[in-house]
Amino acid sequence: MDSRTKKTNNKRFVRYPEGAEMYSMSLSKFQQLAKDAKACYKMNRLVLVNLDILEEYLETFHIEDEEFYK
């Protein structure tokens, strides 16, 4: 793991491009996910995403059905 990845994993708030890279998804998909999770904080033109809220929201999509994994 490089130093950039370590630094990013300790952050609680990230900007859209950094979050999209962290979660390996497109920028537009990450923006929509953050908005759906209501994890956005806006200060003037700066938007930060709270990763704690986002991760909690992501857990609601966890597939527990055994049939899916066969």
Secondary structure, DSSP 8 states (H G I E B T S, - for coil): --HHHHHHHT-SEE-HHHHHHHTTS-HHHHHHHHHHTT-EEEETTEEEEEHHHHHHHHGGG----GGGG-
